Amino acid sequence: MKTSTRIFLLLWILFWTAGLVFTIFIMPDKKEKDNIFIEREFKPSVEFVNQFKKSNNRFPTYREYYIWERNFYKDYNSDLTQKEDSMIAGLGTIHYIRKHSDIIIEDQYKFKDVDWSKVFSISVWNGDFTEYYFSWLDNYERINLSPWDIIKNTTLWFLIILIPLLILFFDKNKKPKKSF
């Protein structure tokens, strides 16, 4: 086998091993950042909607929610001049959900059989995927991977990616048959 192929294979293995080690060491920091994310992004919206419902015996309209959100986050990019409340777009990454059509298609199964007259949800895009607060469960949907889950997933990907390299390695060691 050529030296360049051996070097490439060694670098490839080192890359994935370094990725696995790095992933394990960032886990404690990620948990803390996830908790800060919930405190900063979800809780103010959830508290506002719950307090509004308690004070007014109804959920806020889209317009009422997005006016509050605009002032709370000091984000004045949203167009609140729409005549129809349902046409008001959410600000940035936080969205107030009061009907099934507000949910992205991939996540609609999470809201099956929800009675929107009694509940609400808040969605937040975290940069990788959409996370939710479900009022009927009083729960934040989080993807919390344990260090063991990270090790399993990274090892699996390491093996999947290593297989073609091993095939290449063993294929190069075979000598071609001479044909007459």
C-alpha positions, 0 to 999 in steps of 0.5 A: 500500500502506498505511503500516502494512503497509510498517512491518510488513513492514520489522519482519518482515524486521528480526526475521528478519535479527537472528535470523540474525545472533544465531544466527551469533554464538552458535555458538562459545559453543554448541559449548563448552556442548555439550562441558560438557553431555557432560562433566557429563551423559553421562560420569559415567554411561558411566564408571560402567557401564563400570567396573561391567561391568569389575569385575563382568563384567556390566552393572548392573541398573536398580536398581544404576544408579539407586542410583548415579545418585541418590547421584552427582547427589544427586537423591532423587526417584526411587522405588527401592522398586519390587519389579521393577527394570524399573519403576524410573523414571529420575531427571529427564533421564538414562536407562539403556537396556538394552532396546528398550522403554526407547527413545522411539518416535521414536528406536527406529530408531537401535537396530535389531539391537542385542544388549542382552546386550552393550551399553547406552545412556544417553539425556539430554534436553537441553531440545530433544531426546533425545541418546544415548551408544551403547556399541557405537559408543563415541559420543555422538550430537550434533546439531552444526550448522556455522555454514553449516548454521545460515545455510542453515536460517535463510535457508530459514525466512526465505524461507518466512515472507517469501513470504506477506508478499510475496504480501500486498505485491503483492496490495495493489498490484493495483487491484480491477476494477470490475464492472458 
